[in-house]
Amino acid sequence: PDRYQSLPGSDRILNRNVLDGTYGAVFVLECGSIARTGLDGLDRQFIVNIDHHHSTGQYATMNWIDEAACAVGEMVYKIIKALRIPITPAMATNIYTAIVTETGSFQFASTTAETFRMAADLAENGANIAGVARNVFYSNPITKVNSMMVMLNRLKLDFGGRLVWTAVTREDMLIHNCMEEDVEGLVNFPLTISGVDVSWFFREHEDGTFRVSLRSKNAIDVCAIASEFG
Protein backbone atom coordinates (compact mmCIF):
# COMPACT_ATOMS: atom_id res chain seq x y z
CA PRO A 1 0.00 0.00 0.00
CA ASP A 2 1.10 3.56 -0.77
CA ARG A 3 1.21 4.58 2.89
CA TYR A 4 3.96 2.03 3.55
CA GLN A 5 6.04 2.67 0.41
CA SER A 6 8.34 5.04 2.29
CA LEU A 7 9.32 2.43 4.88
CA PRO A 8 12.95 1.29 4.74
CA GLY A 9 13.30 -1.86 2.64
CA SER A 10 9.85 -1.63 1.04
CA ASP A 11 11.48 -1.75 -2.41
CA ARG A 12 12.69 -5.29 -1.63
CA ILE A 13 9.20 -6.71 -1.07
CA LEU A 14 7.97 -9.13 -3.73
CA ASN A 15 4.29 -9.88 -4.18
CA ARG A 16 3.75 -13.45 -5.38
CA ASN A 17 1.10 -16.14 -5.19
CA VAL A 18 3.42 -19.12 -5.72
CA LEU A 19 6.38 -20.05 -3.54
CA ASP A 20 9.05 -21.54 -5.78
CA GLY A 21 11.80 -23.76 -4.38
CA THR A 22 12.55 -25.05 -0.92
CA TYR A 23 13.75 -22.82 1.90
CA GLY A 24 15.42 -23.49 5.22
CA ALA A 25 12.54 -21.71 6.90
CA VAL A 26 9.61 -19.53 5.93
CA PHE A 27 8.44 -17.01 8.54
CA VAL A 28 4.72 -16.26 8.45
CA LEU A 29 3.71 -13.17 10.42
CA GLU A 30 0.19 -12.34 11.57
CA CYS A 31 -1.70 -14.91 9.51
CA GLY A 32 -4.43 -17.01 11.09
CA SER A 33 -4.01 -19.84 8.58
CA ILE A 34 -1.87 -20.97 5.66
CA ALA A 35 -4.72 -20.19 3.27
CA ARG A 36 -4.72 -16.56 4.36
CA THR A 37 -1.21 -16.03 3.05
CA GLY A 38 -2.42 -16.57 -0.50
CA LEU A 39 0.78 -18.49 -1.26
CA ASP A 40 0.58 -21.81 -3.09
CA GLY A 41 3.17 -24.36 -1.99
CA LEU A 42 3.67 -22.93 1.48
CA ASP A 43 2.43 -26.09 3.19
CA ARG A 44 5.50 -27.99 1.95
CA GLN A 45 7.92 -25.66 3.72
CA PHE A 46 9.40 -25.52 7.23
CA ILE A 47 7.12 -22.81 8.59
CA VAL A 48 7.64 -20.56 11.60
CA ASN A 49 4.31 -19.01 12.60
CA ILE A 50 4.52 -15.80 14.67
CA ASP A 51 1.25 -14.19 15.76
CA HIS A 52 -0.52 -12.58 18.70
CA HIS A 53 -4.15 -13.49 17.98
CA HIS A 54 -5.70 -16.27 20.06
CA SER A 55 -7.70 -17.44 17.05
CA THR A 56 -4.58 -18.35 15.06
CA GLY A 57 -4.21 -22.08 14.40
CA GLN A 58 -1.18 -24.23 15.20
CA TYR A 59 -0.57 -24.87 11.51
CA ALA A 60 3.20 -24.43 11.32
CA THR A 61 6.27 -26.53 12.07
CA MET A 62 7.03 -24.05 14.85
CA ASN A 63 4.31 -21.87 16.37
CA TRP A 64 4.90 -18.83 18.58
CA ILE A 65 1.59 -17.26 19.53
CA ASP A 66 1.72 -14.67 22.29
CA GLU A 67 -1.71 -13.27 23.08
CA ALA A 68 -0.18 -10.84 25.57
CA ALA A 69 1.85 -9.11 22.84
CA CYS A 70 0.37 -5.86 21.54
CA ALA A 71 1.63 -6.59 18.01
CA VAL A 72 3.74 -9.02 16.05
CA GLY A 73 6.16 -6.10 15.84
CA GLU A 74 6.67 -6.46 19.60
CA MET A 75 7.51 -10.14 19.16
CA VAL A 76 10.04 -9.36 16.40
CA TYR A 77 11.51 -6.71 18.68
CA LYS A 78 11.97 -9.32 21.41
CA ILE A 79 13.71 -11.69 18.98
CA ILE A 80 16.12 -8.92 17.97
CA LYS A 81 16.82 -8.10 21.62
CA ALA A 82 17.35 -11.78 22.51
CA LEU A 83 19.84 -12.11 19.64
CA ARG A 84 21.59 -8.92 20.86
CA ILE A 85 21.45 -7.41 17.40
CA PRO A 86 21.88 -3.60 17.36
CA ILE A 87 18.69 -1.85 16.26
CA THR A 88 19.32 0.45 13.31
CA PRO A 89 17.13 3.50 12.54
CA ALA A 90 15.57 1.54 9.64
CA MET A 91 14.70 -1.41 11.89
CA ALA A 92 13.38 0.94 14.58
CA THR A 93 11.14 2.76 12.08
CA ASN A 94 9.62 -0.45 10.73
CA ILE A 95 8.99 -2.01 14.13
CA TYR A 96 7.55 1.25 15.48
CA THR A 97 5.18 1.36 12.48
CA ALA A 98 4.00 -2.18 13.23
CA ILE A 99 3.33 -1.30 16.86
CA VAL A 100 1.68 2.08 16.36
CA THR A 101 -0.72 0.74 13.70
CA GLU A 102 -1.62 -2.46 15.56
CA THR A 103 -2.34 -0.63 18.82
CA GLY A 104 -4.48 2.03 17.16
CA SER A 105 -1.85 4.66 17.99
CA PHE A 106 -1.55 3.27 21.55
CA GLN A 107 -5.29 3.40 22.15
CA PHE A 108 -6.26 -0.29 22.29
CA ALA A 109 -6.47 -2.37 25.46
CA SER A 110 -3.40 -4.35 24.36
CA THR A 111 -1.27 -1.25 25.05
CA THR A 112 0.73 -1.60 28.27
CA ALA A 113 3.54 0.21 30.06
CA GLU A 114 5.90 -2.21 28.30
CA THR A 115 4.56 -0.98 24.95
CA PHE A 116 5.61 2.57 25.78
CA ARG A 117 9.02 1.43 27.03
CA MET A 118 9.51 -0.38 23.75
CA ALA A 119 8.41 2.67 21.75
CA ALA A 120 10.82 4.84 23.73
CA ASP A 121 13.69 2.45 22.98
CA LEU A 122 12.79 2.49 19.27
CA ALA A 123 12.72 6.30 19.34
CA GLU A 124 16.14 6.37 20.98
CA ASN A 125 17.39 4.06 18.21
CA GLY A 126 16.27 6.43 15.48
CA ALA A 127 12.67 5.55 14.64
CA ASN A 128 11.25 8.22 12.32
CA ILE A 129 8.17 8.92 14.44
CA ALA A 130 7.04 12.08 12.65
CA GLY A 131 7.63 10.48 9.26
CA VAL A 132 5.56 7.43 10.18
CA ALA A 133 2.68 9.64 11.38
CA ARG A 134 2.82 11.72 8.20
CA ASN A 135 3.01 8.80 5.77
CA VAL A 136 0.68 6.36 7.52
CA PHE A 137 -2.02 8.63 8.95
CA TYR A 138 -1.85 11.89 7.00
CA SER A 139 -1.26 10.81 3.39
CA ASN A 140 -4.58 9.29 2.36
CA PRO A 141 -5.32 9.31 -1.38
CA ILE A 142 -8.59 10.92 -2.46
CA THR A 143 -9.88 7.46 -3.40
CA LYS A 144 -9.73 6.43 0.28
CA VAL A 145 -11.62 9.56 1.27
CA ASN A 146 -14.23 8.68 -1.37
CA SER A 147 -14.58 5.14 0.00
CA MET A 148 -15.04 6.59 3.48
CA MET A 149 -17.77 8.89 2.13
CA VAL A 150 -19.61 5.85 0.69
CA MET A 151 -19.16 3.94 3.94
CA LEU A 152 -20.55 6.81 6.04
CA ASN A 153 -23.56 7.29 3.76
CA ARG A 154 -24.50 3.64 4.29
CA LEU A 155 -24.21 3.55 8.07
CA LYS A 156 -27.02 1.71 9.83
CA LEU A 157 -27.53 1.51 13.58
CA ASP A 158 -29.21 -1.46 15.27
CA PHE A 159 -29.80 -2.82 18.78
CA GLY A 160 -30.45 0.60 20.25
CA GLY A 161 -27.38 2.11 18.64
CA ARG A 162 -24.94 -0.46 20.02
CA LEU A 163 -24.27 -2.09 16.63
CA VAL A 164 -23.29 -0.17 13.51
CA TRP A 165 -22.86 -1.78 10.11
CA THR A 166 -22.05 -0.52 6.64
CA ALA A 167 -20.84 -1.73 3.24
CA VAL A 168 -18.84 -0.84 0.13
CA THR A 169 -19.76 -2.64 -3.10
CA ARG A 170 -17.71 -3.38 -6.21
CA GLU A 171 -19.80 -0.79 -8.06
CA ASP A 172 -18.82 1.82 -5.47
CA MET A 173 -15.15 0.99 -5.91
CA LEU A 174 -15.37 1.15 -9.70
CA ILE A 175 -17.19 4.50 -9.64
CA HIS A 176 -14.57 6.07 -7.35
CA ASN A 177 -11.53 4.18 -8.75
CA CYS A 178 -10.88 2.67 -5.32
CA MET A 179 -8.21 0.07 -4.64
CA GLU A 180 -8.49 -2.73 -2.08
CA GLU A 181 -6.18 -0.79 0.25
CA ASP A 182 -8.57 2.18 0.20
CA VAL A 183 -11.16 0.29 2.26
CA GLU A 184 -8.70 -1.18 4.76
CA GLY A 185 -9.34 0.07 8.29
CA LEU A 186 -12.71 1.69 7.52
CA VAL A 187 -14.37 -0.67 10.01
CA ASN A 188 -12.69 1.21 12.87
CA PHE A 189 -14.18 4.63 12.19
CA PRO A 190 -17.81 3.85 13.16
CA LEU A 191 -16.55 2.71 16.58
CA THR A 192 -15.89 6.38 17.37
CA ILE A 193 -19.66 6.93 17.56
CA SER A 194 -20.82 7.34 21.15
CA GLY A 195 -22.77 4.32 22.41
CA VAL A 196 -21.57 1.97 19.65
CA ASP A 197 -20.02 -1.28 20.89
CA VAL A 198 -19.63 -3.25 17.64
CA SER A 199 -18.83 -2.27 14.05
CA TRP A 200 -19.37 -4.57 11.05
CA PHE A 201 -18.01 -3.66 7.64
CA PHE A 202 -19.02 -5.56 4.47
CA ARG A 203 -16.72 -5.32 1.44
CA GLU A 204 -17.73 -6.91 -1.86
CA HIS A 205 -15.13 -8.80 -3.91
CA GLU A 206 -15.05 -9.12 -7.70
CA ASP A 207 -16.70 -12.57 -7.56
CA GLY A 208 -19.70 -11.21 -5.63
CA THR A 209 -18.68 -12.62 -2.26
CA PHE A 210 -18.24 -10.37 0.75
CA ARG A 211 -15.45 -10.03 3.25
CA VAL A 212 -16.76 -9.04 6.66
CA SER A 213 -14.58 -7.16 9.14
CA LEU A 214 -15.69 -6.95 12.78
CA ARG A 215 -14.39 -4.66 15.49
CA SER A 216 -15.54 -3.97 19.02
CA LYS A 217 -14.87 -1.91 22.08
CA ASN A 218 -15.74 -2.87 25.65
CA ALA A 219 -16.09 -6.59 26.38
CA ILE A 220 -17.76 -8.02 23.26
CA ASP A 221 -15.71 -10.82 21.65
CA VAL A 222 -16.20 -10.39 17.90
CA CYS A 223 -13.67 -13.17 17.27
CA ALA A 224 -16.19 -15.64 18.69
CA ILE A 225 -18.84 -14.25 16.35
CA ALA A 226 -16.54 -14.56 13.33
CA SER A 227 -15.67 -18.13 14.34
CA GLU A 228 -19.37 -19.06 14.29
CA PHE A 229 -19.32 -18.29 10.56
CA GLY A 230 -16.10 -20.15 9.91
C-alpha positions in Angstrom: 0.0 0.0 0.0 1.1 3.6 -0.8 1.2 4.6 2.9 4.0 2.0 3.5 6.0 2.7 0.4 8.3 5.0 2.3 9.3 2.4 4.9 12.9 1.3 4.7 13.3 -1.9 2.6 9.9 -1.6 1.0 11.5 -1.7 -2.4 12.7 -5.3 -1.6 9.2 -6.7 -1.1 8.0 -9.1 -3.7 4.3 -9.9 -4.2 3.7 -13.5 -5.4 1.1 -16.1 -5.2 3.4 -19.1 -5.7 6.4 -20.1 -3.5 9.1 -21.5 -5.8 11.8 -23.8 -4.4 12.6 -25.0 -0.9 13.8 -22.8 1.9 15.4 -23.5 5.2 12.5 -21.7 6.9 9.6 -19.5 5.9 8.4 -17.0 8.5 4.7 -16.3 8.4 3.7 -13.2 10.4 0.2 -12.3 11.6 -1.7 -14.9 9.5 -4.4 -17.0 11.1 -4.0 -19.8 8.6 -1.9 -21.0 5.7 -4.7 -20.2 3.3 -4.7 -16.6 4.4 -1.2 -16.0 3.1 -2.4 -16.6 -0.5 0.8 -18.5 -1.3 0.6 -21.8 -3.1 3.2 -24.4 -2.0 3.7 -22.9 1.5 2.4 -26.1 3.2 5.5 -28.0 1.9 7.9 -25.7 3.7 9.4 -25.5 7.2 7.1 -22.8 8.6 7.6 -20.6 11.6 4.3 -19.0 12.6 4.5 -15.8 14.7 1.3 -14.2 15.8 -0.5 -12.6 18.7 -4.2 -13.5 18.0 -5.7 -16.3 20.1 -7.7 -17.4 17.0 -4.6 -18.4 15.1 -4.2 -22.1 14.4 -1.2 -24.2 15.2 -0.6 -24.9 11.5 3.2 -24.4 11.3 6.3 -26.5 12.1 7.0 -24.0 14.8 4.3 -21.9 16.4 4.9 -18.8 18.6 1.6 -17.3 19.5 1.7 -14.7 22.3 -1.7 -13.3 23.1 -0.2 -10.8 25.6 1.8 -9.1 22.8 0.4 -5.9 21.5 1.6 -6.6 18.0 3.7 -9.0 16.0 6.2 -6.1 15.8 6.7 -6.5 19.6 7.5 -10.1 19.2 10.0 -9.4 16.4 11.5 -6.7 18.7 12.0 -9.3 21.4 13.7 -11.7 19.0 16.1 -8.9 18.0 16.8 -8.1 21.6 17.3 -11.8 22.5 19.8 -12.1 19.6 21.6 -8.9 20.9 21.4 -7.4 17.4 21.9 -3.6 17.4 18.7 -1.9 16.3 19.3 0.5 13.3 17.1 3.5 12.5 15.6 1.5 9.6 14.7 -1.4 11.9 13.4 0.9 14.6 11.1 2.8 12.1 9.6 -0.4 10.7 9.0 -2.0 14.1 7.6 1.2 15.5 5.2 1.4 12.5 4.0 -2.2 13.2 3.3 -1.3 16.9 1.7 2.1 16.4 -0.7 0.7 13.7 -1.6 -2.5 15.6 -2.3 -0.6 18.8 -4.5 2.0 17.2 -1.9 4.7 18.0 -1.5 3.3 21.5 -5.3 3.4 22.2 -6.3 -0.3 22.3 -6.5 -2.4 25.5 -3.4 -4.3 24.4 -1.3 -1.3 25.1 0.7 -1.6 28.3 3.5 0.2 30.1 5.9 -2.2 28.3 4.6 -1.0 25.0 5.6 2.6 25.8 9.0 1.4 27.0 9.5 -0.4 23.8 8.4 2.7 21.7 10.8 4.8 23.7 13.7 2.5 23.0 12.8 2.5 19.3 12.7 6.3 19.3 16.1 6.4 21.0 17.4 4.1 18.2 16.3 6.4 15.5 12.7 5.6 14.6 11.3 8.2 12.3 8.2 8.9 14.4 7.0 12.1 12.7 7.6 10.5 9.3 5.6 7.4 10.2 2.7 9.6 11.4 2.8 11.7 8.2 3.0 8.8 5.8 0.7 6.4 7.5 -2.0 8.6 9.0 -1.8 11.9 7.0 -1.3 10.8 3.4 -4.6 9.3 2.4 -5.3 9.3 -1.4 -8.6 10.9 -2.5 -9.9 7.5 -3.4 -9.7 6.4 0.3 -11.6 9.6 1.3 -14.2 8.7 -1.4 -14.6 5.1 0.0 -15.0 6.6 3.5 -17.8 8.9 2.1 -19.6 5.8 0.7 -19.2 3.9 3.9 -20.5 6.8 6.0 -23.6 7.3 3.8 -24.5 3.6 4.3 -24.2 3.5 8.1 -27.0 1.7 9.8 -27.5 1.5 13.6 -29.2 -1.5 15.3 -29.8 -2.8 18.8 -30.5 0.6 20.3 -27.4 2.1 18.6 -24.9 -0.5 20.0 -24.3 -2.1 16.6 -23.3 -0.2 13.5 -22.9 -1.8 10.1 -22.1 -0.5 6.6 -20.8 -1.7 3.2 -18.8 -0.8 0.1 -19.8 -2.6 -3.1 -17.7 -3.4 -6.2 -19.8 -0.8 -8.1 -18.8 1.8 -5.5 -15.1 1.0 -5.9 -15.4 1.2 -9.7 -17.2 4.5 -9.6 -14.6 6.1 -7.4 -11.5 4.2 -8.7 -10.9 2.7 -5.3 -8.2 0.1 -4.6 -8.5 -2.7 -2.1 -6.2 -0.8 0.2 -8.6 2.2 0.2 -11.2 0.3 2.3 -8.7 -1.2 4.8 -9.3 0.1 8.3 -12.7 1.7 7.5 -14.4 -0.7 10.0 -12.7 1.2 12.9 -14.2 4.6 12.2 -17.8 3.8 13.2 -16.5 2.7 16.6 -15.9 6.4 17.4 -19.7 6.9 17.6 -20.8 7.3 21.2 -22.8 4.3 22.4 -21.6 2.0 19.7 -20.0 -1.3 20.9 -19.6 -3.2 17.6 -18.8 -2.3 14.1 -19.4 -4.6 11.0 -18.0 -3.7 7.6 -19.0 -5.6 4.5 -16.7 -5.3 1.4 -17.7 -6.9 -1.9 -15.1 -8.8 -3.9 -15.1 -9.1 -7.7 -16.7 -12.6 -7.6 -19.7 -11.2 -5.6 -18.7 -12.6 -2.3 -18.2 -10.4 0.8 -15.5 -10.0 3.2 -16.8 -9.0 6.7 -14.6 -7.2 9.1 -15.7 -6.9 12.8 -14.4 -4.7 15.5 -15.5 -4.0 19.0 -14.9 -1.9 22.1 -15.7 -2.9 25.6 -16.1 -6.6 26.4 -17.8 -8.0 23.3 -15.7 -10.8 21.6 -16.2 -10.4 17.9 -13.7 -13.2 17.3 -16.2 -15.6 18.7 -18.8 -14.2 16.3 -16.5 -14.6 13.3 -15.7 -18.1 14.3 -19.4 -19.1 14.3 -19.3 -18.3 10.6 -16.1 -20.2 9.9 
